[in-house]
Amino acid sequence: MAYDVAAVRAHFPALAEGAAHFDSPGGSQVPDVVADAVAGTLRSAVANRGVRTAAERRADEIVVEARRAMADLLGGTPGGIVFGRSMTQLTYDMARALAKEWGPGDEVVVSSLDHDANIRPWVQAAESRGATVRWAEFDPGTGELDVAAVAAVLTGRTRLVAVTAASNLLGTRPDIPEIAERVHAAGARLYVDGVHLTPHDLVDVGRLGADFYACSPYKFLGPHLGVLAADPGLLETVYPDKLLPAGDAVPERFELGTLPYELLAGTTAAVDFLAGLVPGTGGTRRERLAGSMAALERHENAMLERLDSGLAEIAGITVYGAPHRRRTPTTLFSLDGVAPADVYAFLAARGVNAPAGTFYALECSRRLGLGDTGAIRAGVAPYTDESDVDRLLKGVRELAG
């Protein structure tokens, strides 16, 4: 069915401020139903989870439903959904827990394509245990991280490989299923950063072959939160540090302290909103997500093509990365003779939010030759329309001229 971007935009109160938002890779705007779910939970009686009082039962229902919603979104199992403050926090926690089994002679593989949240926790955990860190390097010309580049640094001593499902800087999408096959053949585990992929494609953690898959609801129209998906059986073998009275059951074993019930309610609402992007589709929530995400991808790709084509016509523009595989609707570019921060400021003054920087993908920026300054990143979201793209292009043309 057709994707009605005007109907989608009507659900985003923030758009009434008038800005064209290309800053969604750093955090999307929030639809009204998500804000209502958060506010509604804060206005309701909630308590620590339990079965005796209405407040306890409400809290428990919110957690249970949020696990189901995220399992539907990721193709996972509710019992394998872990919530945390952020993807970064969850990755640090998991790195510390897994590193308890590492020692000198063991190896960990990270990628220069990744956000630092899927690099530094593993580097620091390896160093703390005397393990060796090996790097899989991407091609700065294409922006691609080839399977061969990962396979080349795998050995019989590899314990874990950390790689992104989509570069938050370039949009590059490595071949995760093939990488997973190589990683598992080496006897290692695969930790996938799915933060930048999840908003743009229907994820199936099992099909990807990820042992651990981490993402952030605030990148796909939800509140600020982190989510980790894994097989419950695998989580049973991992033992994080936790408080003595805290339960040892999975997945609660990894959730330190009381969960933010209002944010979990908002996360469920965000998943339901994504499932309803194309009204009228029936079936389970997972089936509705499949239809909606397919329509969303077509819309976002059309906006990306309009953006890329327009940038190609502007003298002095350099676009970074030319992946031959599918990419997320994300473009990284610079304008000759103008500092990225100045381009950012120029566009912002005209109501176009297209920020500049490395966006925590520091190793990626350095390998591209952009150092610690980075470039301008423009990301397409479900609410991006043609007028947004045209406003961005108009601003860049004015500055280039």
DANORZI-V188852 format. One record per residue. PSI is psi in degrees with one decimal (none if undefined). OMEGA is omega as a letter, one per 30 degrees, with the letter a starting at -180 (NA if undefined). NEAR is the number of other ideal C-beta (glycine too) atoms within 10 Angstrom. Layout:
((PSI | OMEGA | NEAR) (PSI | OMEGA | NEAR))
This chain:
((159.0 | a | 12) (145.5 | l | 8) (119.6 | a | 18) (91.6 | a | 14) (-31.3 | l | 20) (-41.4 | l | 8) (-37.7 | l | 11) (-46.9 | a | 22) (-30.1 | a | 17) (-17.4 | a | 13) (1.6 | a | 20) (96.4 | a | 20) (-31.6 | a | 12) (-26.7 | a | 15) (-17.1 | l | 16) (-17.5 | l | 8) (-17.3 | l | 9) (-4.2 | a | 7) (149.7 | l | 17) (115.7 | a | 23) (111.5 | l | 23) (19.7 | a | 28) (13.9 | a | 20) (-28.5 | l | 24) (-22.0 | l | 27) (-8.2 | a | 16) (122.1 | a | 12) (163.8 | l | 24) (165.5 | a | 21) (131.3 | l | 23) (159.5 | a | 24) (-37.5 | a | 14) (-30.2 | l | 16) (-46.1 | l | 27) (-39.9 | l | 17) (-38.9 | a | 13) (-41.9 | l | 25) (-50.2 | a | 22) (-39.9 | a | 13) (-37.6 | l | 13) (-40.8 | l | 20) (-26.5 | l | 11) (-11.7 | a | 9) (161.2 | l | 15) (120.1 | l | 10) (157.2 | l | 22) (-176.2 | l | 16) (146.6 | a | 12) (138.8 | l | 19) (-168.8 | a | 11) (-4.7 | a | 7) (-49.0 | a | 8) (161.8 | l | 13) (-37.0 | l | 11) (-40.0 | l | 15) (-43.7 | a | 16) (-37.8 | l | 15) (-44.1 | l | 17) (-43.2 | a | 23) (-41.4 | l | 17) (-37.8 | l | 14) (-44.0 | a | 25) (-46.2 | a | 20) (-45.2 | a | 14) (-35.0 | l | 17) (-38.6 | l | 27) (-40.7 | l | 24) (-42.6 | a | 16) (-45.7 | a | 26) (-33.6 | l | 28) (-38.3 | l | 20) (-40.3 | a | 21) (-37.2 | a | 29) (-2.4 | a | 26) (29.3 | a | 18) (-157.2 | a | 24) (132.8 | a | 18) (-36.4 | a | 18) (-7.2 | l | 15) (13.1 | a | 23) (120.8 | l | 23) (134.3 | l | 23) (146.5 | l | 23) (178.1 | a | 24) (-36.1 | a | 15) (167.2 | l | 17) (-39.0 | a | 24) (-46.9 | a | 20) (-44.1 | l | 16) (-37.9 | a | 25) (-41.7 | l | 26) (-44.0 | l | 18) (-44.2 | a | 23) (-37.6 | l | 25) (-44.6 | l | 23) (-39.2 | a | 16) (-45.1 | a | 18) (-32.7 | a | 22) (-14.7 | l | 22) (-24.3 | a | 13) (-2.8 | a | 13) (161.7 | l | 20) (-177.4 | l | 11) (135.5 | a | 8) (-22.6 | l | 10) (156.3 | a | 18) (145.6 | l | 21) (136.7 | a | 26) (130.1 | l | 27) (167.1 | a | 25) (141.0 | l | 26) (-8.0 | l | 20) (-16.8 | a | 31) (157.7 | l | 27) (147.4 | a | 25) (-19.9 | l | 17) (-17.3 | l | 25) (18.2 | l | 28) (-62.8 | a | 25) (-40.4 | l | 19) (-37.1 | a | 23) (-39.4 | l | 26) (-47.3 | a | 17) (-38.4 | l | 14) (-41.4 | l | 23) (-45.4 | l | 23) (-36.9 | a | 13) (-22.2 | a | 12) (2.5 | a | 17) (16.0 | l | 11) (162.4 | a | 21) (139.5 | l | 16) (128.6 | l | 16) (144.7 | a | 17) (131.9 | l | 13) (120.9 | a | 25) (138.9 | l | 16) (163.8 | l | 27) (113.8 | a | 16) (-19.1 | l | 18) (-45.3 | a | 10) (-21.6 | a | 15) (7.0 | a | 25) (138.7 | l | 23) (101.1 | a | 28) (150.7 | l | 18) (-38.7 | a | 18) (-32.6 | l | 10) (-33.9 | l | 19) (-45.3 | a | 26) (-32.7 | a | 16) (-23.6 | a | 14) (8.6 | l | 18) (138.7 | l | 20) (177.8 | l | 13) (-9.5 | l | 8) (-1.2 | a | 15) (128.3 | l | 20) (-35.5 | a | 21) (143.2 | l | 26) (128.8 | l | 28) (123.9 | a | 25) (153.1 | a | 23) (148.5 | l | 28) (-19.7 | l | 26) (130.1 | a | 27) (126.6 | l | 31) (-11.2 | a | 28) (-41.2 | a | 31) (-18.0 | a | 30) (-2.1 | a | 25) (138.2 | l | 28) (98.2 | l | 21) (160.2 | l | 26) (82.9 | a | 15) (-43.0 | l | 24) (-40.3 | l | 13) (-39.6 | l | 15) (-42.3 | l | 28) (-40.8 | l | 23) (-43.5 | l | 15) (-41.6 | a | 20) (-46.0 | a | 25) (-32.9 | l | 14) (-27.8 | l | 10) (-2.6 | l | 19) (19.5 | a | 12) (171.4 | l | 23) (154.3 | a | 19) (123.0 | l | 23) (118.2 | a | 26) (127.8 | l | 28) (107.2 | a | 28) (15.9 | a | 28) (-44.4 | a | 27) (-15.7 | l | 27) (-41.5 | a | 24) (-38.0 | a | 25) (-12.3 | a | 31) (-6.3 | a | 28) (154.6 | l | 18) (115.2 | a | 18) (141.3 | l | 24) (98.8 | a | 16) (-40.7 | l | 23) (-42.5 | l | 14) (-34.4 | l | 11) (-31.2 | a | 20) (13.9 | a | 19) (131.8 | l | 29) (-38.8 | l | 20) (136.9 | a | 26) (121.5 | a | 28) (142.3 | l | 29) (177.7 | a | 27) (114.7 | l | 26) (-28.9 | a | 32) (-4.3 | l | 26) (-16.2 | l | 24) (50.1 | l | 22) (8.7 | a | 28) (-171.3 | l | 31) (172.1 | a | 21) (110.7 | a | 15) (163.9 | l | 24) (150.5 | a | 22) (136.0 | l | 28) (130.8 | l | 27) (135.0 | l | 29) (166.2 | l | 26) (131.0 | a | 18) (-35.1 | l | 15) (-37.8 | l | 11) (-42.7 | l | 13) (-29.6 | l | 23) (-22.8 | a | 13) (-0.7 | a | 10) (134.8 | a | 18) (96.0 | l | 14) (162.6 | l | 16) (137.0 | a | 9) (171.8 | l | 17) (147.5 | a | 8) (-43.1 | a | 4) (-12.7 | a | 5) (145.6 | a | 13) (156.7 | a | 10) (3.3 | a | 9) (148.4 | l | 10) (136.1 | g | 19) (-2.1 | a | 20) (-21.6 | l | 16) (-30.4 | a | 18) (-1.9 | a | 20) (103.3 | a | 19) (109.6 | a | 16) (179.5 | a | 10) (135.4 | a | 11) (152.4 | l | 19) (90.5 | a | 19) (-38.6 | a | 23) (-34.8 | l | 19) (-32.8 | l | 22) (-39.8 | l | 28) (-39.4 | l | 28) (-35.5 | l | 30) (-43.7 | l | 30) (-42.4 | l | 24) (-36.8 | l | 27) (-41.9 | l | 27) (-43.2 | l | 26) (-36.2 | l | 19) (-43.6 | l | 22) (-39.4 | a | 25) (-21.6 | a | 23) (16.8 | l | 18) (-32.4 | l | 25) (96.7 | a | 20) (151.7 | l | 10) (-11.4 | l | 8) (135.6 | a | 16) (-169.0 | l | 7) (-171.2 | l | 11) (169.1 | l | 10) (-39.2 | l | 17) (-40.7 | l | 15) (-39.0 | l | 13) (-36.1 | l | 21) (-40.2 | a | 26) (-45.2 | l | 17) (-43.5 | a | 19) (-43.0 | a | 22) (-32.0 | l | 22) (-43.6 | l | 15) (-39.5 | l | 18) (-42.4 | a | 25) (-40.4 | l | 17) (-42.2 | l | 11) (-47.7 | a | 21) (-36.7 | l | 23) (-35.3 | l | 16) (-41.3 | l | 17) (-38.6 | l | 20) (-42.3 | l | 21) (-40.0 | l | 12) (-42.0 | l | 18) (-49.8 | a | 25) (-41.4 | l | 15) (-40.4 | l | 11) (-41.1 | l | 17) (-36.2 | a | 19) (-21.2 | a | 9) (-4.5 | a | 9) (123.0 | l | 15) (138.3 | l | 9) (-0.6 | l | 13) (132.9 | l | 17) (123.6 | l | 11) (134.3 | a | 16) (134.1 | l | 21) (136.5 | l | 24) (65.3 | a | 13) (139.5 | l | 19) (-16.1 | l | 9) (172.0 | l | 13) (147.0 | l | 13) (162.2 | l | 21) (163.2 | a | 27) (69.8 | a | 26) (132.7 | a | 25) (131.9 | l | 24) (124.5 | a | 29) (165.6 | l | 22) (163.8 | l | 20) (123.5 | a | 21) (132.6 | l | 9) (0.6 | a | 8) (125.0 | l | 15) (140.0 | l | 12) (-38.3 | l | 21) (-32.3 | l | 14) (-36.1 | l | 13) (-45.9 | l | 22) (-49.6 | a | 19) (-40.0 | a | 11) (-46.1 | a | 17) (-40.8 | a | 25) (-37.2 | l | 16) (-17.4 | l | 9) (16.6 | l | 14) (24.5 | l | 14) (116.6 | a | 23) (94.1 | l | 17) (89.2 | a | 23) (165.8 | l | 20) (151.3 | l | 22) (-165.3 | l | 20) (-16.4 | l | 22) (39.0 | l | 23) (1.4 | l | 20) (61.1 | a | 29) (-45.2 | a | 21) (-37.9 | l | 22) (-46.4 | l | 32) (-42.9 | a | 23) (-40.9 | a | 15) (-27.5 | l | 16) (-6.7 | a | 22) (13.6 | a | 8) (-0.6 | l | 21) (-144.7 | a | 10) (8.2 | l | 9) (-41.5 | l | 13) (-150.1 | a | 25) (-170.0 | a | 23) (131.2 | l | 23) (127.7 | l | 27) (119.8 | a | 31) (138.7 | l | 29) (142.5 | a | 29) (173.8 | a | 24) (-25.2 | a | 27) (2.8 | l | 22) (131.0 | l | 27) (178.8 | a | 16) (-35.5 | a | 11) (-34.5 | l | 9) (-49.3 | a | 26) (-42.9 | a | 24) (-34.6 | l | 14) (-42.1 | l | 18) (-47.7 | a | 25) (-39.8 | l | 19) (-42.9 | l | 14) (-42.1 | l | 20) (-40.2 | l | 25) (-42.7 | l | 15) (-45.0 | a | 11) (-38.9 | l | 16) (-30.7 | a | 15) (none | NA | 8))
